[in-house]
């Protein structure tokens, strides 16, 4: 039988990860958020982890974290946008566009997603 999630420890690690992000220490933030996600998976933890991985140039790993965020989140429009960015960084424009459409469907007022979608689907590029 699996052990119950250690939500208190996971929350503390998540908070330290956020502080590391605020302090621009992305490598520490990634490590802390990975530990938090292992203890108690949470959509926001995976979202921040994916964003950090994307920021340090590890888009393939970001895809995995952001996919997890989308799957367990209830309003994943930001995670979908970040997932599109990760796919785009991996050279998969088709999946990037698909996830941007999903982000805009979840939040029609999401201007950042609309802007990226327009840049990716502009036929002149």
Buried (B, 14 or more C-beta within 10 A) or exposed (E): EEEEEBEEEBBBBBEBBBEBBEEEBBEBBBBBBBBBBEBBBBBBBBBBBBBBBBBBEBBEBBBBBBBBBBEBBEEBBBBBBBBBBBBBBBEBEEBBBBBBBBBBEBBEEBEEBBEBBEEBEEEEE
